[in-house]
Each structure stands twice: as structure tokens, then as C-alpha cells.
Amino acid sequence: MRVHYAYSKEQRQLIDSKMKELLMCTKRLTADASHERVIRAFRYADNAHYGILRKTGDEIPYIIHPIEVATIVAKEMGFGSVTIAAALLHDTVEDTDSTLEEIEREFGKDIAVIVDGVTKITNVFNPHRSDQIETFRDMILKMSKDRRIAFVKIADRLHNLRTMVGIRENSLMIKSGESLDVYAPLAYKLGLFNIKKEIEDLSFKYRQPTEYQELKDLADNNSEQRNEIFKVMSAPLSEMLKNNGYEFEIIPVTKSLYQTWQIIKNNKITFADIHNFMSVRLIFKNVVYYSEKVQAFMIYASISELFNVRGLKDWITEPRSNGFEALITDVMLGSWVEVQIMSQRMGEIAQTGYAADHENLHQKNFDRWLRSTGKKINNDSLTNEEIMEILHPEDKEIDVFSETGDIISLKKNSTVLDFAFYIHKDLGMKFKYAEVGNKAVRIDYVLHEGDRVKVFTAEDITVEKNWIAYAVTAKAKTTIRRHFNKIQKQLVTQGKQLFNNLAADFPLEDNILKRLRIRFNCKDTDDFFKKMAAAEISENTVLNYLKKRKASLMGRLIGGIFGKSEDDDLIDISDTDLVEFNKKNFIINSADQFEFSSCCNALPGDECIAYKQPDSTVIVHKRECKEAIALNTSEGKNTAAVHWQMKIADVFPANIYFEGSDRHSVLIDVINVISGHLHLNMTSLNIESKLNYFSGSITFKAPNKDVVQKLLHEVASIKNIRKVYRV
């Protein structure tokens, strides 16, 4: 139950000031009807939320949040009074006594549909629900009724990210994961490029504060240089455009820090190596006697006379799926600088996306994606992984052909096994080999654009566990996992029957299965039954144990003459506080508490999250890891932020890559740093050398991130080493 407070004079002044800013931020409220609709919506929401404060702890009236959301919808998305009014009302049904029927009666059906859609999405967006992935299924289905639902929900999330003060760290991980995994890609699809950038950067800031700040400092320190480049370039461009009679605007635009960090990480480069962190955007006002495209090419031709240029991307003839249009080229100005040429209309779409697309030239692309995705996602048998794959269709980057000529779209790097499972489950389960272009290939063959594929099967084929390593698509991996899960369930049933037969003649304690699980080092009772069925735990061993327990029980009954059972003091680690999940963080002080995931090679000291699996095993991922982001998104209640309190005695696998120009003893110098100076134990070494240039990788054991960072610094200072980084 929310507590209501009487507003102070300062709080009421803040509300009035924010509302005035909203009314002044757009020209679309000048008409009397539009202005009146927004004022009525504000008064209704103000009354409904009266006396309620935000949970941020700064005594801000709650009504400020819907006003700010409405301001984003108006100013940054370019919507009119209906959507602005819906934004003002978006929390009334969820958080107050207002009803949807009342909203429809007071403000009409359009506004009620938007409020209803946003409310229902919010209601399923609960980090304490195990079916959190249903949020995204519900989002798509609601958005297909009215795309404005998506805009209001994105504005809602953006303002929450802007004001995340006093939020628990675990909630930050969940919200930032959702934002990176769902809201930023959705904003991109809607053409909300600036909002996408801000969602990414705020999520990056909360999720990886250290790396965010390091990169922000680099960008800030580089700002003067960027400003100078912009001045030097914009002067001749301005003169050329004026001489040709254009009305224009030249502005600098920068990539998001998150996107920049991804480029640095994926390409193993430095911030200084990125030539288009800043782009110069040239926006011209269209003249009636030439088309936008012709004028853009005319300006490009003039630029090529002024500067040395390289490359040309034409996103006017073939706009991107989110509506972005421009001619893009690189200009040499001491270093390469990206220039984007676009008309005023294209610039508006680049700023506010589909809301600025008044001629509906590209909205149909988004609507088509919504309808297609809605049909695919409305399937109860889909797994979380399959749903997220559908929501990220940009991952599907290759088209191949079946033997009948049908086009099959698959994720990049998909194998012939993925192809087989895409066609039909049975084709995958009985896969023997495939032909690609009339050439026989193995199960792990990676498909390429335009391949023609034919699959051959055999009835005697048995699916093997290592097949999952050859699968890329969620459909293939899920089908294989389900097959082995079914086998595991059968083993549990068999093992349970074996145990019941053995135990029929023994008086059993209530906790006997727990004792057996601990005695035989099993994760859970099902694991014990599976090991019995597979004969990993023999029937005789279990029988002897039951006999001893029976003797122990009899001994207690007659005065304990047989003494204490050998396992009376067994401790179940799952019953202790060794694994300390709490509302604030997950404290790790022992290597026994967790396992590192193999996907991201984390070390103590890294910014990490912990995921508690159904079997209670705790898996630790780096926060930057795609798997970690997905887990925060779909399994929020089972994730927690990690706080390290590890002892220096524990060591874990780490790997570095290095390259440089060859010289005598350079490898010895690297090894001396690792083994001689830092006293780290090397476990593997790989070196390649070509034309006086070498590269290599070394795997070793290290206690934490700081030691590896020190190692990287020292190896980088070795003569002839050109590049070194942690893998």
C-alpha cells in the first residue's frame, strides 16, 4: 500500500514547472483541442497520483515521472496530443484506483488502448517471475495492436534509466540487461537512434561502471581534437553549400559509448583506432526541382572535389529496415572522417524515427516485422532461447536453398545440422550426412550464403551429446537438449525403481535419500537415481549402506551400543550459508561456491553476475557477456550481482594473446614476465611466425583480474610487442 503525502510548496512548483516545459516543447499542442486534451490528462493523472512520491528516495512527486515520459514522447519522439496524453496516464491503471473503463470513458478508445498495452506489459515485467520472458512475447502482441504502445514503453524505460537513484544493485543488473537485450534493439527498429544510444550508454554505465568510466574519460579527453576536426571540415563544406544555393545544417554526431566499447572488444583495437567515433552529418533542405537522392549525390560529387574520399554507402536507394537513409563516405583530413549526407526529411527520421515518417514510407517495414514476429512468437512450445532469437532477427544473416529450391534463412555460421532441424525434427534426429553443391559434407559443415543443401538420414542413427556443439540455432540446440532430458527422466524413473526394490526390506529414515545423495556426492536426488540406473553407483554399494544404516538405527534403539554411524556428521553444503544470495549482492569468498562459465572467461575482480541454476549450482559470468545479459533479462529472480572476497590462494585459468615483430629471445622475455617475475603457472603455449612477424597465446593460472592486468602491462612494455590483450 502506497503512502500519500501532502505536497510542499516546492514540490507543487516543480510539478507546475515540468508541466509548463511539456506544453512548450512541441508545436503539436498549439491547437485548442490538442492542448485541452493534454491538460485534462495531466489533471486526471495528477489527481490519481496525488501525494505519492517516487521510490528513488529524493522526495520527488510520482507525477513527475509520467510528465517526463510524456515530454520524451513529445520532444524526442515527435508525437501529438493522443500519445502525449496516454503517456501522462500510462501508470494510472497500474498504480492507482483508476480503471481502464474510466480512462476510455474520459479520453476515448485510442488512449485507452495505449494505456492498457503499456500496463499489461509492465505487469508481466517482474524480475521475481520465472516466466519473465513472457514479457517480450506480450510486448510484441500488444504492439501489433498499436505501435504507439512501444514508443510510450520505451520512453517509460528511458526515464527510469535516467533516474535510477537508490536502486538495488541486483535490480540494476536486471533492468540494464532488459534494456540492452530488448529496449535498445526495439528503439533501433523504430529508428529512435538517439534514444537507442542513450539506453545503451546508461545500461553500460550501471552494468560495467569501471569500463564505462574508462571509455568516457578517453572520449572526453579526445573532445578538443574532435571539435578541431569538425571546425576544419565544416568551414569548406559550408562555403561549398552556400555557393551552390543550399540551405543546410552541419552537425557532429558520435557513436554510443556502448557501441564503441563493443567495437574495441570485438576487433581487439584501441579507442584511437576507431575513425568514425564522430561523424559529420550534413543535412540539406530539399529543393523542388531535384529529388532528394539526386541532390545527395550532387553534394557527394562536390565533396569529392574538395577532399580525398574513400568508399560510398548508398542507404537512400535501399534504406535500412528502420528507415535510416543517407549517403555515407569517408573523407581524409589527416585521418579518415565519416560524412553522412541526408535531406531534412531523412534527418528528422534519423532523429525521431517512424514518428517523423509522416508519409508512411517505412512504417510498413516495422508493421510487417511486427505481424511476422507476432505470428512466430505466439507459440507456447517455444523456449526462452527461441523467443529471444525471434526477437533478434538481424542475427539471421544468410539465405540457403533446400533441394526443392525453397529459401531458408538461418543465423550466420549455422551448420548443415541446423538446416536439418529447421526443415523437420526427424530430419535432424536421423541426420547421417549432407550434400552441399553435390559435395558430401560432415555434420559440422558451416553453411554460406546461397548454398544448396540436401540432407541424408538413416534409421540406425543415434543422437550424440556432442551434436549440440555443432548447432548454432536455438531450435536445433533445444531439440537436442529435450531428447537428452527425456533420456535423463527415464534414467531417474529406472533408478528410483531400483532403489525402491533394494530398500523394500529396510526401515528407512525420513532423510535417507538426502544422506545417500551426500554420501555419493550427487547434486540432487535425481542425480543419485540416474547414477544408479547407469550403474555408476552399484546396487551392492547402496545395499551395504542401507544395512549399515539399519544397524545404526538398531543400536540407537538399544542404547547406542553400536556407536555413531560413520556419516552422522555429514554436512550438506546446500544447507549452509556458504552461498550467500541476498537482496544486495552475492558474496563470493571461496572457490567452492561457484563455477565460472566457459563462455566469457571471467576472473575474480571482474564485474560479474551470478546465476543460480535449477540444481542450485551457481554459475558466474562477466556482466558484459551476452549470456549474462540474457539471463538478467529472462531469469532475473535467479541472478545477483557478484561481490568478490576471494583469498589469493585460489587460482583460475586465464589466457592472453600477443603479437609483434620477431626478434631473438622475445618469447623468452614474455615467459620470464609470466613465470619468473609474476610466478604464474603456465599450462599451454602456442606460437606462430610468418615473415618476421609472430603471434601467440599463453594459458596460465592467475588468482584475479588485477594480476592479469599487471601481466598485460608488463608484456606490452617488452620490445617488439605490438599488441597484447586478454582473451
FENWO-V886208 format. One record per residue. N is the residue number from 1. RES is the residue in one small letter. PSI is psi as a letter, one per 20 degrees, with the letter a starting at -180 (NA if undefined). OMEGA is omega as a letter, one per 20 degrees, with the letter a starting at -180 (999 if undefined). BURIAL is b if it has 16 or more other C-alpha atoms within 10 Angstrom, else e. Layout:
N_RES_PSI_OMEGA_BURIAL / N_RES_PSI_OMEGA_BURIAL
This chain:
1_m_p_a_e / 2_r_q_r_e / 3_v_p_r_e / 4_h_p_r_e / 5_y_q_r_e / 6_a_p_a_e / 7_y_q_r_b / 8_s_r_r_e / 9_k_g_a_e / 10_e_g_r_e / 11_q_g_r_e / 12_r_h_r_e / 13_q_h_r_e / 14_l_g_r_e / 15_i_g_a_b / 16_d_h_a_e / 17_s_g_a_e / 18_k_h_r_b / 19_m_h_r_b / 20_k_g_r_e / 21_e_g_r_e / 22_l_g_a_b / 23_l_h_a_b / 24_m_i_a_e / 25_c_i_a_e / 26_t_q_r_b / 27_k_i_a_e / 28_r_j_r_b / 29_l_j_a_b / 30_t_h_r_e / 31_a_q_a_e / 32_d_g_a_e / 33_a_g_a_e / 34_s_g_a_b / 35_h_g_a_b / 36_e_h_r_e / 37_r_g_a_b / 38_v_g_r_b / 39_i_g_r_b / 40_r_g_r_e / 41_a_g_r_b / 42_f_g_a_b / 43_r_h_r_e / 44_y_g_a_b / 45_a_h_a_b / 46_d_g_r_b / 47_n_g_a_e / 48_a_h_a_b / 49_h_j_a_b / 50_y_p_r_b / 51_g_j_a_b / 52_i_p_r_b / 53_l_q_r_b / 54_r_q_a_e / 55_k_j_a_e / 56_t_i_r_e / 57_g_j_a_e / 58_d_j_r_e / 59_e_k_r_e / 60_i_p_r_b / 61_p_p_a_b / 62_y_h_a_b / 63_i_h_r_b / 64_i_h_a_b / 65_h_g_r_b / 66_p_h_r_b / 67_i_g_a_b / 68_e_h_r_b / 69_v_g_r_b / 70_a_h_r_b / 71_t_h_r_b / 72_i_g_r_b / 73_v_h_a_b / 74_a_g_a_b / 75_k_g_a_b / 76_e_i_r_b / 77_m_i_r_b / 78_g_k_a_b / 79_f_r_a_b / 80_g_a_a_b / 81_s_h_a_b / 82_v_g_a_b / 83_t_h_r_b / 84_i_g_r_b / 85_a_g_r_b / 86_a_h_r_b / 87_a_g_r_b / 88_l_h_a_b / 89_l_j_a_b / 90_h_h_a_b / 91_d_j_a_b / 92_t_g_a_b / 93_v_h_a_b / 94_e_g_a_b / 95_d_i_a_e / 96_t_a_a_e / 97_d_j_a_e / 98_s_q_r_b / 99_t_q_r_e / 100_l_h_r_b / 101_e_h_r_e / 102_e_g_r_e / 103_i_g_a_b / 104_e_h_a_b / 105_r_h_a_e / 106_e_h_a_e / 107_f_i_r_b / 108_g_r_a_e / 109_k_g_a_e / 110_d_g_a_e / 111_i_h_r_b / 112_a_h_r_b / 113_v_g_r_b / 114_i_g_r_b / 115_v_g_r_b / 116_d_g_a_b / 117_g_g_a_b / 118_v_h_a_b / 119_t_g_a_b / 120_k_h_r_b / 121_i_g_a_b / 122_t_g_a_b / 123_n_h_r_e / 124_v_i_r_b / 125_f_m_a_b / 126_n_o_a_b / 127_p_i_r_b / 128_h_j_r_e / 129_r_q_r_e / 130_s_h_a_e / 131_d_l_a_b / 132_q_h_a_b / 133_i_h_r_b / 134_e_h_r_b / 135_t_g_a_b / 136_f_h_r_b / 137_r_g_a_b / 138_d_h_r_b / 139_m_g_a_b / 140_i_g_a_b / 141_l_h_r_b / 142_k_g_a_b / 143_m_h_a_b / 144_s_i_r_b / 145_k_h_a_e / 146_d_o_a_e / 147_r_i_r_b / 148_r_h_r_b / 149_i_g_a_b / 150_a_g_a_b / 151_f_g_a_b / 152_v_g_a_b / 153_k_h_r_b / 154_i_g_r_b / 155_a_h_r_b / 156_d_g_r_b / 157_r_g_a_b / 158_l_g_a_b / 159_h_h_r_b / 160_n_g_r_e / 161_l_h_r_b / 162_r_h_a_e / 163_t_k_a_e / 164_m_m_r_b / 165_v_p_r_e / 166_g_j_r_e / 167_i_p_r_e / 168_r_q_a_e / 169_e_h_r_b / 170_n_g_r_b / 171_s_h_r_b / 172_l_g_r_b / 173_m_g_a_b / 174_i_g_a_b / 175_k_g_a_b / 176_s_h_r_b / 177_g_g_r_b / 178_e_g_a_b / 179_s_g_r_b / 180_l_h_a_b / 181_d_h_a_b / 182_v_g_a_b / 183_y_g_r_b / 184_a_g_r_b / 185_p_h_r_b / 186_l_g_r_b / 187_a_h_r_b / 188_y_g_r_b / 189_k_h_r_b / 190_l_j_r_b / 191_g_j_a_b / 192_l_m_a_b / 193_f_g_a_b / 194_n_h_r_b / 195_i_h_r_b / 196_k_g_r_b / 197_k_g_a_b / 198_e_h_r_b / 199_i_g_r_b / 200_e_g_a_b / 201_d_h_r_b / 202_l_g_r_b / 203_s_g_r_b / 204_f_g_a_b / 205_k_g_a_b / 206_y_h_a_b / 207_r_g_a_b / 208_q_m_a_b / 209_p_h_a_e / 210_t_g_a_e / 211_e_h_r_b / 212_y_g_a_b / 213_q_h_r_e / 214_e_g_a_e / 215_l_h_r_b / 216_k_g_r_b / 217_d_g_r_e / 218_l_g_a_e / 219_a_g_r_b / 220_d_g_a_e / 221_n_h_a_e / 222_n_i_a_e / 223_s_h_a_e / 224_e_g_r_e / 225_q_g_r_e / 226_r_g_r_b / 227_n_h_r_e / 228_e_g_r_e / 229_i_g_a_b / 230_f_g_r_b / 231_k_g_a_e / 232_v_h_a_e / 233_m_g_a_b / 234_s_h_a_b / 235_a_g_r_e / 236_p_h_r_e / 237_l_g_r_b / 238_s_g_r_b / 239_e_g_r_e / 240_m_g_a_b / 241_l_h_r_b / 242_k_g_a_e / 243_n_h_r_e / 244_n_j_r_e / 245_g_k_a_e / 246_y_q_r_b / 247_e_p_a_e / 248_f_r_r_b / 249_e_p_r_e / 250_i_p_a_b / 251_i_q_r_e / 252_p_p_r_b / 253_v_q_a_e / 254_t_q_r_e / 255_k_q_r_b / 256_s_q_r_b / 257_l_h_a_b / 258_y_g_r_b / 259_q_h_r_e / 260_t_g_r_b / 261_w_h_r_b / 262_q_g_r_e / 263_i_g_r_e / 264_i_g_a_b / 265_k_g_a_e / 266_n_h_a_e / 267_n_i_r_e / 268_k_l_r_e / 269_i_r_r_e / 270_t_r_r_e / 271_f_h_a_e / 272_a_h_a_e / 273_d_i_a_e / 274_i_o_a_e / 275_h_h_a_e / 276_n_k_r_b / 277_f_g_r_b / 278_m_p_r_b / 279_s_q_r_b / 280_v_o_a_b / 281_r_o_a_b / 282_l_o_a_b / 283_i_o_a_b / 284_f_q_r_b / 285_k_p_a_b / 286_n_q_r_b / 287_v_q_a_e / 288_v_h_a_e / 289_y_i_r_e / 290_y_q_r_e / 291_s_r_r_e / 292_e_g_a_b / 293_k_g_a_b / 294_v_g_a_e / 295_q_h_r_b / 296_a_g_r_b / 297_f_h_r_e / 298_m_g_r_e / 299_i_g_r_b / 300_y_g_r_b / 301_a_g_r_e / 302_s_h_r_e / 303_i_g_a_b / 304_s_h_r_e / 305_e_h_a_e / 306_l_h_a_e / 307_f_r_r_e / 308_n_p_a_e / 309_v_q_r_b / 310_r_p_r_e / 311_g_q_r_e / 312_l_p_r_e / 313_k_p_a_e / 314_d_n_r_b / 315_w_k_r_b / 316_i_g_r_b / 317_t_g_r_e / 318_e_n_a_e / 319_p_q_r_e / 320_r_r_a_b / 321_s_h_r_b / 322_n_j_r_b / 323_g_i_a_b / 324_f_p_r_b / 325_e_p_r_b / 326_a_q_r_b / 327_l_p_a_b / 328_i_p_r_b / 329_t_r_r_b / 330_d_p_a_b / 331_v_p_r_b / 332_m_p_r_e / 333_l_m_a_e / 334_g_g_r_e / 335_s_r_a_e / 336_w_p_r_b / 337_v_p_a_b / 338_e_p_r_b / 339_v_p_r_b / 340_q_p_a_b / 341_i_p_a_b / 342_m_q_r_b / 343_s_r_r_b / 344_q_g_r_b / 345_r_g_r_b / 346_m_h_r_b / 347_g_h_r_b / 348_e_g_r_b / 349_i_h_r_b / 350_a_h_a_b / 351_q_g_a_b / 352_t_j_r_b / 353_g_b_a_b / 354_y_h_r_b / 355_a_h_r_b / 356_a_i_a_b / 357_d_m_a_b / 358_h_h_a_e / 359_e_j_r_e / 360_n_k_a_e / 361_l_h_a_e / 362_h_i_r_b / 363_q_h_a_b / 364_k_h_r_e / 365_n_g_a_b / 366_f_g_r_b / 367_d_h_r_e / 368_r_g_r_e / 369_w_g_r_b / 370_l_g_a_b / 371_r_g_a_b / 372_s_g_a_e / 373_t_h_r_b / 374_g_g_r_b / 375_k_g_a_e / 376_k_h_a_e / 377_i_i_a_b / 378_n_m_a_e / 379_n_o_a_e / 380_d_i_a_e / 381_s_i_a_e / 382_l_q_r_e / 383_t_r_r_e / 384_n_g_a_b / 385_e_h_r_b / 386_e_h_r_b / 387_i_g_a_b / 388_m_h_r_b / 389_e_h_r_b / 390_i_h_a_b / 391_l_i_r_b / 392_h_m_a_e / 393_p_i_r_e / 394_e_i_r_e / 395_d_h_a_e / 396_k_o_a_b / 397_e_i_r_e / 398_i_q_r_b / 399_d_p_r_b / 400_v_r_a_b / 401_f_q_r_b / 402_s_r_a_b / 403_e_h_r_e / 404_t_j_r_e / 405_g_j_r_e / 406_d_q_r_e / 407_i_p_r_e / 408_i_p_r_b / 409_s_p_a_b / 410_l_r_r_b / 411_k_q_r_b / 412_k_q_a_b / 413_n_j_r_b / 414_s_q_a_b / 415_t_r_r_b / 416_v_h_r_b / 417_l_g_r_b / 418_d_g_r_b / 419_f_g_a_b / 420_a_g_r_b / 421_f_h_r_b / 422_y_g_a_b / 423_i_g_a_e / 424_h_q_r_e / 425_k_g_a_e / 426_d_h_r_e / 427_l_h_r_b / 428_g_g_a_b / 429_m_h_a_b / 430_k_k_a_b / 431_f_p_r_b / 432_k_g_r_b / 433_y_r_r_b / 434_a_r_r_b / 435_e_p_r_b / 436_v_o_a_b / 437_g_k_r_e / 438_n_j_r_e / 439_k_p_a_e / 440_a_p_a_e / 441_v_r_a_b / 442_r_r_a_e / 443_i_h_a_b / 444_d_j_a_b / 445_y_p_a_b / 446_v_p_a_b / 447_l_q_r_b / 448_h_r_r_b / 449_e_p_r_e / 450_g_i_r_e / 451_d_q_r_e / 452_r_p_a_b / 453_v_p_r_b / 454_k_p_a_b / 455_v_p_r_b / 456_f_p_a_e / 457_t_r_r_b / 458_a_p_a_e / 459_e_h_a_e / 460_d_j_r_e / 461_i_p_r_e / 462_t_p_r_e / 463_v_p_r_e / 464_e_q_a_e / 465_k_h_a_e / 466_n_i_r_e / 467_w_h_a_e / 468_i_h_r_b / 469_a_h_a_e / 470_y_i_a_b / 471_a_q_r_b / 472_v_g_a_b / 473_t_q_r_b / 474_a_h_a_b / 475_k_g_a_b / 476_a_g_a_b / 477_k_g_a_b / 478_t_g_a_b / 479_t_g_r_b / 480_i_g_r_b / 481_r_g_a_e / 482_r_h_r_e / 483_h_g_a_e / 484_f_h_r_e / 485_n_h_r_e / 486_k_g_r_e / 487_i_g_r_e / 488_q_g_r_b / 489_k_h_r_e / 490_q_h_r_e / 491_l_h_r_b / 492_v_g_r_b / 493_t_g_r_e / 494_q_g_a_b / 495_g_h_r_b / 496_k_g_r_b / 497_q_g_r_e / 498_l_g_a_e / 499_f_g_a_b / 500_n_h_r_e / 501_n_g_a_e / 502_l_h_a_e / 503_a_i_a_e / 504_a_h_a_e / 505_d_j_a_e / 506_f_q_r_e / 507_p_o_a_e / 508_l_p_r_e / 509_e_q_r_e / 510_d_h_a_e / 511_n_k_a_e / 512_i_h_a_e / 513_l_h_r_b / 514_k_g_r_e / 515_r_g_r_b / 516_l_g_r_b / 517_r_g_a_b / 518_i_g_a_b / 519_r_h_a_e / 520_f_j_r_e / 521_n_l_r_e / 522_c_q_a_b / 523_k_h_a_e / 524_d_a_a_b / 525_t_g_r_b / 526_d_h_r_b / 527_d_h_r_b / 528_f_g_r_b / 529_f_g_r_b / 530_k_g_a_b / 531_k_h_r_b / 532_m_g_a_b / 533_a_h_a_b / 534_a_j_r_e / 535_a_j_r_e / 536_e_h_r_e / 537_i_o_a_e / 538_s_q_r_e / 539_e_h_a_b / 540_n_h_r_e / 541_t_g_r_e / 542_v_g_r_b / 543_l_g_r_e / 544_n_h_r_e / 545_y_g_a_e / 546_l_h_r_b / 547_k_g_r_e / 548_k_g_r_e / 549_r_h_r_b / 550_k_g_r_e / 551_a_g_r_e / 552_s_g_r_b / 553_l_g_r_b / 554_m_h_r_e / 555_g_g_r_b / 556_r_h_a_e / 557_l_h_a_e / 558_i_k_r_e / 559_g_j_r_e / 560_g_k_a_e / 561_i_h_r_e / 562_f_i_r_e / 563_g_a_a_e / 564_k_p_r_e / 565_s_q_a_e / 566_e_i_a_e / 567_d_k_r_e / 568_d_h_a_e / 569_d_j_r_e / 570_l_p_r_e / 571_i_p_r_e / 572_d_o_a_e / 573_i_h_a_e / 574_s_i_r_e / 575_d_i_a_e / 576_t_r_r_e / 577_d_j_a_e / 578_l_g_r_e / 579_v_o_a_b / 580_e_n_r_e / 581_f_p_r_b / 582_n_a_a_e / 583_k_h_a_e / 584_k_g_a_e / 585_n_r_r_b / 586_f_o_a_b / 587_i_p_r_b / 588_i_o_r_b / 589_n_j_a_b / 590_s_q_r_e / 591_a_i_r_e / 592_d_i_a_e / 593_q_i_a_b / 594_f_r_r_b / 595_e_q_r_e / 596_f_p_r_b / 597_s_q_a_b / 598_s_i_a_e / 599_c_h_a_e / 600_c_j_r_b / 601_n_l_a_b / 602_a_r_r_b / 603_l_q_r_b / 604_p_p_a_b / 605_g_h_r_b / 606_d_q_r_b / 607_e_o_a_b / 608_c_r_r_b / 609_i_q_r_b / 610_a_q_r_b / 611_y_p_r_b / 612_k_o_a_b / 613_q_r_r_e / 614_p_h_r_e / 615_d_j_r_e / 616_s_i_r_e / 617_t_p_a_b / 618_v_p_r_b / 619_i_p_a_b / 620_v_p_r_b / 621_h_q_r_b / 622_k_q_r_b / 623_r_h_a_b / 624_e_i_a_b / 625_c_p_r_b / 626_k_h_r_b / 627_e_h_r_e / 628_a_g_r_b / 629_i_g_r_b / 630_a_h_r_b / 631_l_g_r_b / 632_n_h_a_b / 633_t_g_a_b / 634_s_i_a_b / 635_e_l_a_b / 636_g_h_a_b / 637_k_i_a_b / 638_n_j_r_b / 639_t_q_r_b / 640_a_q_r_b / 641_a_p_a_b / 642_v_p_r_b / 643_h_p_a_b / 644_w_p_r_b / 645_q_l_a_e / 646_m_q_r_b / 647_k_q_a_e / 648_i_i_a_e / 649_a_h_a_e / 650_d_p_r_e / 651_v_q_a_b / 652_f_q_a_e / 653_p_p_r_b / 654_a_q_a_b / 655_n_p_r_b / 656_i_q_r_b / 657_y_q_r_b / 658_f_q_r_b / 659_e_r_r_b / 660_g_a_r_b / 661_s_p_a_b / 662_d_q_r_b / 663_r_r_a_e / 664_h_p_r_e / 665_s_j_r_e / 666_v_h_r_b / 667_l_h_r_e / 668_i_h_r_e / 669_d_g_r_e / 670_v_g_a_b / 671_i_h_r_b / 672_n_h_r_e / 673_v_g_a_b / 674_i_g_a_b / 675_s_g_a_e / 676_g_g_a_e / 677_h_g_a_e / 678_l_i_r_b / 679_h_l_r_e / 680_l_q_a_b / 681_n_o_r_e / 682_m_q_r_b / 683_t_h_r_e / 684_s_q_a_e / 685_l_p_r_e / 686_n_p_a_e / 687_i_p_r_e / 688_e_q_a_e / 689_s_p_r_e / 690_k_p_r_e / 691_l_l_r_e / 692_n_j_r_e / 693_y_p_a_e / 694_f_q_r_b / 695_s_q_a_b / 696_g_r_r_b / 697_s_q_a_b / 698_i_p_r_b / 699_t_p_a_b / 700_f_r_r_b / 701_k_p_a_b / 702_a_q_a_b / 703_p_h_a_b / 704_n_r_a_b / 705_k_g_a_b / 706_d_h_r_e / 707_v_g_r_e / 708_v_h_r_b / 709_q_g_r_e / 710_k_g_r_e / 711_l_g_a_b / 712_l_g_r_b / 713_h_g_a_e / 714_e_h_r_b / 715_v_h_r_b / 716_a_h_a_b / 717_s_i_r_e / 718_i_p_a_e / 719_k_p_r_e / 720_n_i_r_e / 721_i_p_a_b / 722_r_h_a_e / 723_k_p_r_e / 724_v_p_r_b / 725_y_q_r_b / 726_r_p_r_b / 727_v_NA_999_b
